[in-house]
């Protein structure tokens, strides 16, 4: 009777052990099995400031997981505000078992509105064995108004006074001074060239009304002065000879 009772207790213990092993076996098998290839990405820094018309950068690290040996990772950037663009320096990127570090460049246009925006970086990886894996990260971009100052405005052009107005009848007379330069060239027998320049200044007075005869006389005086200058130059040459 005692032997039967002991055997019965042992049988119950054995059944309990077998039952425990059966339940734990799938978990143990799953834990010991290698995990499939996958990727994980992280971006830094978490936030960057950028002025309108300028750019800034973020670093993207791709970390292989499981049995990932090699594959391609494609990036998609969303959440960009108006006037802001973003590019990854290598897209798609080739990622080996050692991982990869990439650069995300965010460019704010000159017309980009000031404010903060959360940008999502989504990565889709395909391992060389065909398995697919996804991962994403977010960063914040703070757009500041105004970029580099433009060139300083140049000086304002001087006003053009324009021609002097003609005097109206009854107004005081105006004196106009004109300067005439006469250049003469005289060649002596010795083939020596002498250039003499004479400057004649003539003042013409304009009254309330103009006299055509006076204007003609003034022009005659200018011509006479030119002739005198030529004669003086010739006499100078003759005296030197």
Protein Blocks (a to p, Z undefined) as FASTA:
>chain_A
ZZmmmmmmmmmmmmmmmmmmmmmmmmmmmmmpccddddddddddfbdcddehiacddddd
dddehjbfbdcdddddehiaehiacddfbdcddddfkopaddddddddfklccddddddd
ddddddfkopacdddddddddddehiaddddddddddddebjaddddehiacdddddddd
dddddddfkopacdddddddddddddfbdcfklmmmmmmmmmmmmmmmmmmmmmmmmmmZ
Z
